[in-house]
Amino acid sequence: AATEVGRMTLFNSDWGGTPMKRYRGLTFDNDDSLYGYWHVYDPSFVESLYGITKNLGGTASQFMSLPLTDGESYGGYWNNGRGIEFDGTAFWSVNIYIPTLYRRDPSNFEYFWKTDIPSVFGSYPTYDIAFQAEGPAGDNAIEPYKPGNRYYMWTINMDNADVYQLDVTDALLPGAVTFATCTNTGTEMQLNWHPNPSTDFIDHYIVYKSTDPDFFPSSGDSIAVTSDTFYTDALSKATTYYYKVRGVNYHGYSSSSSYTSIEVTTTGIQSVNLSAMQVNADIVLTWNSDINDGSKWNILRNDRNGFENVGTVDISDGSSYKFTDKTVPENGIYKYKLELVKSDGSTIEFNEISFKYFNNLVFGLSDIRQNPVRNDFELKYSLDREGEVSLTVYDITGSAVKTLVKSGMNPGVYSAKVNVSDIASGTYFAVLKQGEREARRKLLIIK
């Protein structure tokens, strides 16, 4: 059985008096404040929302009063409403005569949304109401300020006990966001949109960006959360972008109709056509651009560790540029893109290209046919690109005992003869070096 915790008497109530003064409903807001829906009957016919200061064991007091001024019966101050509900941001009431359901502003108790109630049977087709919130999983575990929640109002007909469930989700979620002026400076997109009406109870806006004109805004497309009605997006690539904005309030995200009503816009960054070709062991990049607002081009190459800067080319008076990548590590598919460094230090990236690299020559030392070695032998090695090369024999202390090659060389397959007459028996290492690359073989010389 229920246990009584406390009791209090509400003020300004006279059930059988002349005129009668009655409370027709109680509800709480998000801050646990109590509200009562109060009526005065004939001859004045007025209704009010009272804020009630709880006083268990005594008589409650009033901390606020908002009169009903937009009633639709008995001169505009009367709906003979039954029940009062709070949905998290606004109050709900009814007119049992018409019958109509109202959503009311908590600051003045004036309605800003209303709808007809289906039941029209008898004298009191809407005798009470109940508010229900449902989470994305179809349960009551809603998450404020999150998408996927749904909301319902339940009504009951006193005369025939019909109960109706009304979906009021669209009434609670923010309406469509519409853009005002949007300016493309070439390096920034300055977005401005009209504020939603105050009765949408907006908490913040989410800005989304995509290269797909028909994209459905999701968390992966979000680029900003703001309480303002403007946002500036720095453009970093030469491509076409599309923007959408959703309003968010306590109940969730703006409904689906807002996605299609939001305009799109594109960047004004000049495109740059980048091309690549293989020349021997190198990849040669060429591009044309009339951009002169910058200091240099960074050349970015992607391998298994992500994009890295493999070189720079200074901005010149001409429009044609060339860069030779001599550091391609191995055969495979590589991606390149250009990064413009502007005069103020900011950067803009341009579309990437892919290139399949294959070189039948590899950098390295071949296996030594007879190891241990007792007599003179040959070291065979190959080079996949031109450059300074050294081939040296070291002892186990790291001291060079014989330099076989030290010169600039072209790609190809080579061999070097090793005379061991002046090398003592022991363990040695043959080391091939070119730039930062190195290959080595272990030697065991026995005499």
SULNOR-V530830 format. One record per backbone hydrogen bond with DSSP energy under -0.5 kcal/mol. CO is the residue of the C=O (numbers start at 0). NH is the residue of the N-H. If there is no record, write none. Layout:
co nh
CO NH
CO NH
This chain:
co nh
1 3
6 56
8 59
13 16
13 20
19 40
20 13
21 38
23 82
24 36
26 34
28 31
32 28
33 51
34 26
35 37
35 49
36 23
36 24
37 47
38 21
39 45
40 43
40 44
45 39
46 67
47 37
47 49
48 65
49 35
49 51
50 52
50 62
50 63
51 33
51 53
52 60
54 57
57 8
60 52
63 50
65 48
66 68
72 75
72 77
73 76
75 70
76 46
77 72
78 95
78 96
84 91
89 86
90 103
91 84
92 101
93 95
94 98
94 99
95 124
98 116
99 94
100 114
101 92
102 111
102 112
103 90
104 107
104 108
109 104
112 102
114 100
123 157
127 155
129 153
131 151
133 149
134 137
138 134
139 141
141 143
142 145
145 148
149 133
150 167
150 168
151 131
152 165
153 129
154 163
155 126
155 127
155 157
156 160
161 156
163 154
163 165
165 152
165 167
167 170
167 171
168 171
168 172
173 254
177 193
182 184
182 189
186 234
187 184
187 185
187 189
188 190
188 232
189 182
190 230
191 179
196 199
197 200
200 249
203 247
204 225
205 245
206 222
206 223
207 243
209 241
210 212
211 214
214 216
217 220
217 221
218 221
220 208
223 206
225 204
228 192
230 190
230 232
231 233
232 188
235 348
236 238
238 266
241 209
243 207
245 205
246 253
247 202
247 203
248 251
249 144
251 248
254 257
255 258
255 259
256 260
257 261
258 261
271 273
272 287
274 285
276 283
277 279
278 281
281 278
281 283
282 284
282 324
283 276
284 322
285 274
286 320
287 272
291 293
294 314
295 340
296 312
297 299
297 338
298 309
298 310
299 336
300 307
301 334
302 305
305 302
307 300
307 309
310 298
312 296
318 288
320 286
322 284
322 324
323 325
324 282
331 356
333 354
334 301
335 352
336 299
337 349
338 297
338 340
339 341
339 347
340 294
340 295
341 344
345 341
347 339
348 237
352 335
354 333
354 356
356 331
361 363
363 381
366 368
368 370
372 445
376 417
377 379
378 415
379 365
380 413
381 363
382 411
386 408
388 406
389 432
390 403
390 404
391 393
391 430
392 400
392 401
393 428
394 397
398 394
401 392
401 403
404 390
406 388
408 386
411 382
413 380
415 378
416 418
417 376
417 419
419 422
425 444
426 395
427 442
428 393
428 430
429 440
430 391
431 438
432 389
433 436
436 433
438 431
440 429
442 427
442 444
443 371
443 372
443 445
444 425
